[in-house]
Every structure is written in structure tokens, then in C-alpha cells.
Amino acid sequence: MSASRAKARLAPYAFIAPAVVLFTVLLAVPIGYAVYLSFREVHISGLGLGPGSRSEGWAGLGNYTAALSDHELLSSTGRVLLYGILLVPTMLGLALLFALLLDADRTRFRAFSRISIFLPYAIPGVIASLLWGFLYLPTISPGYFILHKLGMNGPDLLSGNGMLVAIANIAVWGGTGFNMIVIYTSLRSIPAELYEAARLDGASELQIALRIKVPMVLPSLVLTFFFSMIATLQVFNEPTTLRPLTNGISSTWSPLMKVYRDAFTQGDIYSASATSVVIAVVTLAVSFGFLKLVGRRGLGEA
């Protein structure tokens, strides 16, 4: 009897053991190693050519000081903020609009429309960026060809301010469907009796959408805004994939692109590790501050 009780006590730990092992090996250990590297640096003796002329040593906070004062990191952060200001309201606004339209009683082909809007999310980001990148090239894009035949000049989306629009458009195209599904699922959970009572009081469909549906799905809007904000701070695939197609994207266009350049192009893994830790801490601080701002009521916890 005691053996069976012991097995019963150990059973939950056996079930969670694979997840704990994967978390430790694939997440905790790499994070810890990155933090360790961020406090290290290479010491060079002489010309650095002979054996033993290069050694790894303690750097203290030197890598963090250099990262925080790096104008390239500050510039890339500013670009990402502008990118987020353009991306997040547009993407969530379209997601909310599509969810409200799909939830309307008069909507036809609801299942087909839902799948069609969600389908771009299933396409990998690199493939989507390549697809849109070729559509942005004036020499091969069918859109520019049609505009040329009509005697019109298309916008230059691969340079200047058009670059932000081009990159944000890829993210909007790929992310709207996912956010729409989250909001639409929340809409379907609203009791139909609320709509019937509102119609009996003379409310129109627009008033029902604005005064009942939108406030009821506020927790889902907060959740999607939270995820979109984190994804914005970590943008990497779109500008990296478009970079070979234009000279308007530098190797440090976004903070993560700078980390990649420092680590794999310049071979400075110590500086790259410090920058990665700074980005992670900033992301955590922004996320925590946002959650504290919206409060428990905004997340539907109280």
C-alpha cells in the first residue's frame, strides 16, 4: 500500500519532468550562459597573433555601458518604436473590425471568411517577407506594372519612410488573422440574451457592437495588444529578409539585427550577449509596466 502511495505522489512530477528538462536545456541554460558571457571580454596581448595572445577575462559592466551608449542601438530602438506605432493600432483595428463583421448575424460564408483571414498567419514569416519583397520591387511587381500602364508612378516602398510602411504591412498581413481569431472567440462567448435585450430597447447593430461587444472583449484586446507589443520589440525576420533587396535597411535596423551582426558578423559574442540582456530586461519592464497599467480588471481577473 505504501508503494502505491509513493507512486501516486511521484506521478505528477513524472508528468512535468519532460517540460522541466526542456525548459532547463533550451531556455534557462542559454539565458544563463548569455548573462555569463555579457560580463566577459577578450584580452589581447601584443598583436594578438601568437598562441596565448588572446584570453577571455572579466569585463564587469563594461559591455552594458557600451551597449547603453551605443548610438546604433538607440537609433534602432527609435525605428522599432515608430514601426510599432504604425503596426499595432492598424493590426488590432483590422482584427477587431473583421471579428465584429464575422460575428454579425447577416454575415455569409463565415467559415470560409474566417479561414481566409487567418491563413496568412500560417505562412512562415520569411516566406511572407520574400513574397511581399518581390511585390515591392518596381521591376517585377505586377502592381507597379499596372500602375505604369495607367501612366502612374507607384510609391517607393523600399527606401525612406516607405520602408516602415512596407515592413509593417508584412506584419499586419500575417498577424491580423491570429488576433482576429482571439477576439472572435471572445465574441462568441458573449450570451445572446444581451443582444436580444439591447434590440428590445431599440439599439441598432452598430450601437450593439460599440456599446456591448467592444467593452465585453476588452480583455482579449488587452491580451492581443500585449502580444503585439512584445512581437514589435523583437522584430527581426521581415527587415532581415528584405535587406538583400534594398540599400535602405542597414544591418542594425532593429535591435535584434544589431545583436545578430555583433555576434555572427563581427564575432563579438560578449557585446551581443550584453545587448541581448538589455533588450530582454527592457521587454520585461515594458510588459510588466503595461500589465500593471491595465490592472487586474482590464485582464478580466477580477
C-alpha positions in Angstrom: 0.0 0.0 0.0 2.9 2.4 0.8 4.5 1.7 -2.5 1.3 2.6 -4.4 1.0 5.8 -2.4 4.6 6.7 -3.2 3.9 6.1 -6.9 0.8 8.3 -6.7 2.9 11.1 -5.1 5.6 10.8 -7.7 3.2 10.6 -10.7 2.7 14.4 -11.1 6.4 15.0 -11.0 6.9 12.4 -13.7 4.4 14.1 -16.0 6.0 17.5 -15.6 9.6 16.3 -15.8 9.9 16.4 -19.6 8.7 20.0 -19.6 11.1 20.9 -16.8 14.0 19.3 -18.7 13.2 21.0 -22.0 12.8 24.4 -20.2 16.1 24.0 -18.5 18.1 22.8 -21.5 16.5 25.0 -24.2 15.7 28.2 -22.2 17.2 28.5 -18.7 20.7 27.3 -19.6 21.1 29.5 -22.8 19.8 32.5 -20.8 22.2 31.9 -18.0 25.1 31.4 -20.5 24.2 34.7 -22.3 24.2 36.5 -18.9 27.6 35.0 -18.1 29.1 36.0 -21.5 27.8 39.5 -21.1 30.3 40.0 -18.2 33.2 38.7 -20.2 35.6 40.1 -22.8 38.6 39.2 -24.8 42.0 40.4 -23.6 44.6 40.8 -26.4 48.3 40.7 -25.7 50.7 42.3 -28.3 49.4 42.0 -31.8 47.1 39.1 -30.9 48.7 36.7 -33.4 50.7 34.3 -31.2 49.5 31.4 -29.1 48.0 32.6 -25.8 47.8 36.2 -27.0 44.0 36.1 -26.7 42.3 35.2 -23.4 38.9 35.7 -22.0 38.6 37.8 -18.9 36.2 39.6 -16.6 34.7 42.8 -18.1 32.4 43.9 -15.3 29.7 46.2 -16.5 31.8 47.4 -19.5 29.7 45.6 -22.1 26.5 47.0 -20.7 27.9 50.5 -20.6 28.9 50.3 -24.2 25.5 48.8 -25.2 23.5 51.5 -23.5 25.6 54.3 -25.0 25.7 52.8 -28.5 24.1 55.2 -30.9 23.3 52.3 -33.3 21.2 50.6 -30.6 19.4 53.8 -29.7 18.7 54.5 -33.4 17.4 51.0 -34.0 15.2 51.3 -30.9 13.7 54.5 -32.3 12.9 52.9 -35.6 11.2 50.0 -33.9 9.1 52.4 -31.8 7.9 54.1 -35.0 7.3 50.7 -36.5 5.2 49.7 -33.5 3.2 52.9 -33.6 2.3 52.2 -37.2 1.8 48.5 -36.8 -0.1 47.7 -33.6 -3.1 50.1 -34.0 -3.6 49.1 -37.6 -3.3 45.4 -37.0 -5.6 45.3 -33.9 -8.1 47.7 -35.5 -8.4 45.4 -38.6 -8.6 42.4 -36.3 -11.4 43.9 -34.3 -13.3 45.0 -37.4 -13.0 41.5 -39.0 -14.1 39.9 -35.8 -17.2 42.1 -35.5 -18.1 41.5 -39.1 -17.8 37.7 -38.7 -19.9 37.9 -35.6 -22.7 39.8 -37.3 -25.9 37.7 -37.9 -26.1 38.8 -41.6 -22.6 37.6 -42.5 -22.5 34.8 -45.0 -19.7 32.3 -45.7 -18.5 32.8 -42.2 -16.3 29.7 -42.0 -14.6 30.5 -45.4 -14.0 34.1 -44.4 -12.6 33.2 -41.1 -10.1 30.7 -42.6 -9.2 33.2 -45.4 -8.3 35.9 -42.9 -6.4 33.5 -40.7 -4.5 31.8 -43.5 -1.7 34.4 -43.8 -0.7 33.7 -40.2 0.1 30.1 -41.2 2.7 31.2 -43.7 6.2 31.4 -42.2 7.5 35.0 -41.8 10.5 34.5 -44.1 8.3 33.3 -46.9 5.8 36.1 -46.4 8.6 38.6 -46.4 10.1 37.2 -49.6 6.6 37.3 -51.2 6.0 40.9 -50.3 9.6 41.9 -51.0 9.2 40.9 -54.7 5.9 42.7 -54.8 7.7 45.8 -53.7 10.3 45.7 -56.5 9.2 48.0 -59.3 10.9 45.9 -62.0 9.0 42.7 -61.3 5.9 43.7 -59.3 2.6 43.3 -61.1 1.2 46.2 -59.1 3.8 48.6 -60.4 3.3 47.2 -64.0 -0.4 48.0 -63.8 0.3 51.5 -62.5 2.8 52.1 -65.2 0.3 51.1 -67.9 -2.1 53.5 -66.3 0.5 56.3 -66.6 1.0 56.4 -62.8 4.2 56.1 -60.7 3.9 53.8 -57.7 5.3 54.7 -54.3 8.9 53.7 -53.4 8.4 51.3 -50.6 12.0 50.1 -50.3 13.6 53.4 -49.2 12.9 56.3 -46.8 9.7 56.5 -44.9 8.1 53.9 -47.2 10.3 51.2 -45.6 8.4 51.4 -42.3 5.1 51.0 -44.2 6.5 48.1 -46.2 7.7 46.2 -43.2 4.6 47.0 -41.1 2.4 45.8 -44.0 4.0 42.4 -43.9 3.4 42.1 -40.1 -0.2 43.3 -40.5 -0.9 40.8 -43.3 0.5 38.0 -41.2 -0.7 38.9 -37.7 -4.2 40.2 -38.2 -5.7 36.8 -38.6 -4.4 35.4 -35.3 -5.6 38.5 -33.4 -8.9 38.3 -35.1 -9.4 34.6 -34.0 -8.7 35.6 -30.4 -11.2 38.5 -30.5 -13.8 36.5 -32.4 -13.6 33.6 -29.9 -14.2 36.1 -27.1 -17.2 37.5 -29.0 -18.8 34.1 -29.5 -18.7 33.6 -25.7 -21.0 36.6 -25.1 -24.5 35.5 -24.1 -27.0 36.1 -26.9 -29.5 37.4 -24.3 -27.6 40.6 -24.0 -28.1 41.3 -27.7 -31.8 40.5 -27.6 -32.3 42.8 -24.6 -30.4 45.6 -26.4 -32.6 45.1 -29.6 -35.7 45.3 -27.5 -34.5 48.6 -26.1 -34.1 49.9 -29.7 -30.4 49.6 -30.1 -29.0 49.3 -33.6 -26.4 46.8 -34.7 -23.7 49.5 -34.6 -24.7 50.5 -31.1 -24.6 46.9 -30.0 -21.1 46.5 -31.5 -19.8 49.7 -29.9 -21.5 49.6 -26.5 -21.7 45.8 -25.8 -19.4 43.8 -27.9 -16.3 46.0 -27.8 -16.4 46.5 -24.0 -17.0 42.8 -23.5 -14.0 41.8 -25.5 -11.7 44.3 -23.8 -9.7 41.6 -22.0 -9.0 40.0 -25.4 -7.9 43.4 -26.8 -5.6 43.8 -23.9 -4.1 40.4 -24.5 -3.6 40.9 -28.2 -2.1 44.3 -27.6 0.3 42.7 -25.1 1.5 40.0 -27.5 1.8 42.5 -30.4 3.9 44.8 -28.3 6.3 42.1 -27.4 6.5 40.9 -31.1 7.2 44.5 -32.1 10.2 44.8 -29.8 11.5 41.6 -31.2 11.1 42.3 -35.0 13.8 40.5 -37.0 12.5 38.3 -39.8 10.9 41.0 -42.0 13.8 43.5 -42.2 16.4 40.8 -42.4 14.7 39.1 -45.3 14.1 42.4 -47.2 17.6 43.6 -46.7 19.2 41.9 -49.8 16.5 43.7 -51.9 17.3 47.2 -50.9 20.0 49.5 -49.6 17.6 51.2 -47.3 17.9 48.6 -44.5 21.1 48.6 -42.5 22.5 45.6 -40.6 21.3 47.4 -37.4 17.8 48.3 -38.5 16.3 46.7 -35.4 17.9 45.8 -32.0 17.9 42.1 -32.7 19.5 42.7 -36.1 22.3 44.5 -34.3 22.7 41.6 -31.9 23.0 39.2 -34.9 25.6 41.4 -36.6 27.7 41.7 -33.5 27.6 38.0 -32.7 27.8 36.4 -36.1 29.4 39.0 -38.4 31.8 40.8 -36.2 32.3 37.8 -33.8 31.8 39.8 -30.7 29.6 37.5 -28.7 30.2 39.3 -25.5 28.8 42.6 -26.6 26.0 40.8 -28.4 25.1 39.0 -25.1 25.0 42.2 -23.2 22.8 43.8 -25.8 20.5 40.8 -25.7 20.2 41.0 -21.9 19.4 44.7 -22.2 16.7 44.0 -24.8 15.2 41.2 -22.6 15.2 43.5 -19.5 13.5 46.3 -21.4 10.9 43.9 -22.8 10.2 42.5 -19.4 10.0 46.0 -17.9 7.6 47.3 -20.6 5.5 44.2 -20.3 5.3 44.3 -16.5 4.5 48.1 -16.6 1.8 47.5 -19.2 0.2 44.8 -17.1 0.3 46.9 -14.0 -1.2 49.8 -16.0 -4.2 47.9 -17.3 -4.7 46.2 -13.9 -6.5 43.1 -13.0 -9.8 44.4 -14.2 -8.5 45.0 -17.7 -7.3 41.4 -17.9 -10.7 40.0 -16.7 -9.1 38.6 -13.5 -11.4 40.5 -11.2 
